[in-house]
Amino acid sequence: MTQSPDAPSALVTGATGFVGQHVVRSLLARHPQGRVRILARSWPKARRLFGPDIDRIEVVQGDLTDRDTLRGICDGIDTVYHCAIAVLGTFHAGTGQDAFDAVNHRGTLHLALEAIQSRTRRFVFSSSTAAMGTPTGSHVNEDTPCNPHTPYQRSKRAAEERLLELHKDAGLDVAIVRPCLVTGPGKDGGELLRLFELCRKGRFPLIGAKADVIKPLIDVVDLVQALHLAAEHADAGQIYLVHSGADHTLEQIIDVAGQIVGQRRPAVRIPKPAAWVASQLTTPVASVLGKSPPLSPQRLRLFLTDRRIDISKARQQLGYVPQMTDLHEMLGRTYIHYVRTGQLQP
Ligand SMILES: NC(=O)c1ccc[n+]([C@@H]2O[C@H](COP(=O)([O-])OP(=O)(O)OC[C@H]3O[C@@H](n4cnc5c(N)ncnc54)[C@H](OP(=O)(O)O)[C@@H]3O)[C@@H](O)[C@H]2O)c1
C-alpha cells in the first residue's frame, strides 16, 4: 500500500486519558505538518479534548478488549505509544483479576499482535511502578524481582511479561517505561485528587511519628519526554524506571499539598500499631460491601516502605534528564487542573 505523505506515523492509545493526551499534543507539536492516529472509545470525547486539533488526528474508535475493533490499527505506523489502561478506580473495588486483565493484559496483547502483523518499528509501553508491586528491599532498579499482589498490579506485570515474550519469540520491538505517580494537568480523579481532598479536610493519614519515606513523583512533561526517548533510543526488550529524580518525602508532599489547599494541618498522625489493626479490621468489611478499604494492608505497606527507585538506567541509556523537580510546581499544576475541571472546589 502506498502511504500518503501526511499519513500518521504514530499511534497513541489512551489518547483521551491523562498521559495519552499529552503524548498526542507533543507529537502534534513536534511535527507541525504531521498527523497522529489514536485509539479512542469515544469520538465525541476525543473531539472535546483536542478541539481544532482533531483535524490532525485520525480517530479509530475501538476497544482493547475487542480485537476486531483493532484490525489494521497499526498499518503504516512507525511507533505505537500504548497508554490505555484500566487503572485503579476504573472498576468497583471488589472487581477481580479478570476485569483488569481484559484491558491491561489481554488488551495489550491484542494491540501487540497488531503491531507485529503491521511490522511496526517500535512499541512503547507506558507501564507503571505498580507492576513491581511492593518489592522487598529499599533500593529498587529494573532488575529487582517484581512482587505484584493486587489485581491491578498483577495485570500490569502480566502485560509487561507478555510483551517481553513477544519480543523474544516474535520480534516485537518493545520498550517499557515504568513511571511513578504522575503529576500535571489532565487526570480525571486519581490518587492526587484524593490527596488534595484529604489534606483539605486535615485528614491525610500519616502513619508513625515520622513520614520521611521517599515517595518519588514524575511530572507528565517528563513522562512524555521519557516515552519519546524510549521510542528513539531504547534498546529493544528493555525496561526503564523514571521519576523526577528529586527525593521528595511523603511529609514534604503532604506539607506542600496542605499549603496549596490552604490547610495548615493537612494530616492526622496515626500510630503504626493502630494503623495495622484498623487496616486488618476494615479491609474484610469493605470487601464484603464492595468498597475500597480506607487503608488496605497493601496501601499501608506502600505508606511505610521507603523505596529508593534508581533511574540511572534511563539517564544513561536514554539520556533522560528530568525537567520538573519543584514540588510546588508539580502539585500546583495538578491542583489547578482539578479546580478548572470542577473536580475540586477552589
Ligand atoms: N497517572 C498516573 O499517576 C500513572 C502512574 C504510573 C503509571 N501510569 C501509567 O500511564 C498509563 C496511562 O495512565 P493514565 O493516568 O493516563 O490513565 P487514564 O487517565 O485513566 O487513561 C486511561 C485511558 O485508557 C483508555 N481505556 C481504558 N480502557 C480501555 C479499553 N478497554 N480500550 C481502549 N481504551 C481504554 C481510557 O479511555 P476513556 O478515555 O474512554 O476512558 C483512557 O483514555 C497507564 O499505563 C498507567 O499505568 C500512570
Ligand as a Chemical Component Dictionary entry (heavy atoms), coordinates in Angstrom:
data_LIG
# 
_chem_comp.id                   LIG 
_chem_comp.type                 NON-POLYMER 
_chem_comp.pdbx_formal_charge   0 
_chem_comp.three_letter_code    LIG 
# 
loop_
_chem_comp_atom.comp_id 
_chem_comp_atom.atom_id 
_chem_comp_atom.alt_atom_id 
_chem_comp_atom.type_symbol 
_chem_comp_atom.charge 
_chem_comp_atom.model_Cartn_x 
_chem_comp_atom.model_Cartn_y 
_chem_comp_atom.model_Cartn_z 
_chem_comp_atom.pdbx_ordinal 
LIG N1  N1  N 0  -1.479  8.601  36.152 1  
LIG C1  C1  C 0  -0.537  8.099  36.904 2  
LIG O1  O1  O 0  -0.251  8.576  38.015 3  
LIG C2  C2  C 0  0.272   6.927  36.411 4  
LIG C3  C3  C 0  1.281   6.422  37.249 5  
LIG C4  C4  C 0  2.055   5.367  36.793 6  
LIG C5  C5  C 0  1.798   4.811  35.561 7  
LIG N2  N2  N 1  0.818   5.307  34.785 8  
LIG C6  C6  C 0  0.572   4.628  33.521 9  
LIG O2  O2  O 0  0.387   5.525  32.444 10 
LIG C7  C7  C 0  -0.604  4.982  31.563 11 
LIG C8  C8  C 0  -1.704  5.985  31.368 12 
LIG O3  O3  O 0  -2.304  6.274  32.610 13 
LIG P1  P1  P 0  -3.328  7.476  32.767 14 
LIG O4  O4  O 0  -3.168  8.042  34.117 15 
LIG O5  O5  O -1 -3.212  8.351  31.578 16 
LIG O6  O6  O 0  -4.712  6.697  32.712 17 
LIG P2  P2  P 0  -6.158  7.323  32.443 18 
LIG O7  O7  O 0  -6.150  8.796  32.597 19 
LIG O8  O8  O 0  -7.102  6.552  33.306 20 
LIG O9  O9  O 0  -6.446  6.985  30.939 21 
LIG C9  C9  C 0  -6.674  5.672  30.558 22 
LIG C10 C10 C 0  -7.034  5.671  29.095 23 
LIG O10 O10 O 0  -7.218  4.311  28.689 24 
LIG C11 C11 C 0  -8.432  4.238  27.948 25 
LIG N3  N3  N 0  -9.019  2.907  28.071 26 
LIG C12 C12 C 0  -9.453  2.293  29.193 27 
LIG N4  N4  N 0  -9.970  1.103  28.892 28 
LIG C13 C13 C 0  -9.870  0.961  27.544 29 
LIG C14 C14 C 0  -10.250 -0.042 26.630 30 
LIG N5  N5  N 0  -10.866 -1.150 27.042 31 
LIG N6  N6  N 0  -9.999  0.145  25.316 32 
LIG C15 C15 C 0  -9.409  1.277  24.875 33 
LIG N7  N7  N 0  -9.031  2.270  25.691 34 
LIG C16 C16 C 0  -9.267  2.116  27.013 35 
LIG C17 C17 C 0  -9.325  5.290  28.573 36 
LIG O11 O11 O 0  -10.342 5.604  27.650 37 
LIG P3  P3  P 0  -11.557 6.598  28.017 38 
LIG O12 O12 O 0  -10.984 7.982  27.857 39 
LIG O13 O13 O 0  -12.587 6.258  27.028 40 
LIG O14 O14 O 0  -11.937 6.306  29.441 41 
LIG C18 C18 C 0  -8.331  6.416  28.777 42 
LIG O15 O15 O 0  -8.157  7.127  27.589 43 
LIG C19 C19 C 0  -1.075  3.686  32.175 44 
LIG O16 O16 O 0  -0.399  2.616  31.626 45 
LIG C20 C20 C 0  -0.715  3.821  33.630 46 
LIG O17 O17 O 0  -0.469  2.573  34.214 47 
LIG C21 C21 C 0  0.043   6.352  35.169 48 
# 
loop_
_chem_comp_bond.comp_id 
_chem_comp_bond.atom_id_1 
_chem_comp_bond.atom_id_2 
_chem_comp_bond.value_order 
_chem_comp_bond.pdbx_ordinal 
LIG N1  C1  SING 1  
LIG C1  O1  DOUB 2  
LIG C1  C2  SING 3  
LIG C2  C3  SING 4  
LIG C2  C21 DOUB 5  
LIG C3  C4  DOUB 6  
LIG C4  C5  SING 7  
LIG C5  N2  DOUB 8  
LIG N2  C6  SING 9  
LIG N2  C21 SING 10 
LIG C6  O2  SING 11 
LIG C6  C20 SING 12 
LIG O2  C7  SING 13 
LIG C7  C8  SING 14 
LIG C7  C19 SING 15 
LIG C8  O3  SING 16 
LIG O3  P1  SING 17 
LIG P1  O4  DOUB 18 
LIG P1  O5  SING 19 
LIG P1  O6  SING 20 
LIG O6  P2  SING 21 
LIG P2  O7  DOUB 22 
LIG P2  O8  SING 23 
LIG P2  O9  SING 24 
LIG O9  C9  SING 25 
LIG C9  C10 SING 26 
LIG C10 O10 SING 27 
LIG C10 C18 SING 28 
LIG O10 C11 SING 29 
LIG C11 N3  SING 30 
LIG C11 C17 SING 31 
LIG N3  C12 SING 32 
LIG N3  C16 SING 33 
LIG C12 N4  DOUB 34 
LIG N4  C13 SING 35 
LIG C13 C14 SING 36 
LIG C13 C16 DOUB 37 
LIG C14 N5  SING 38 
LIG C14 N6  DOUB 39 
LIG N6  C15 SING 40 
LIG C15 N7  DOUB 41 
LIG N7  C16 SING 42 
LIG C17 O11 SING 43 
LIG C17 C18 SING 44 
LIG O11 P3  SING 45 
LIG P3  O12 DOUB 46 
LIG P3  O13 SING 47 
LIG P3  O14 SING 48 
LIG C18 O15 SING 49 
LIG C19 O16 SING 50 
LIG C19 C20 SING 51 
LIG C20 O17 SING 52 
# 
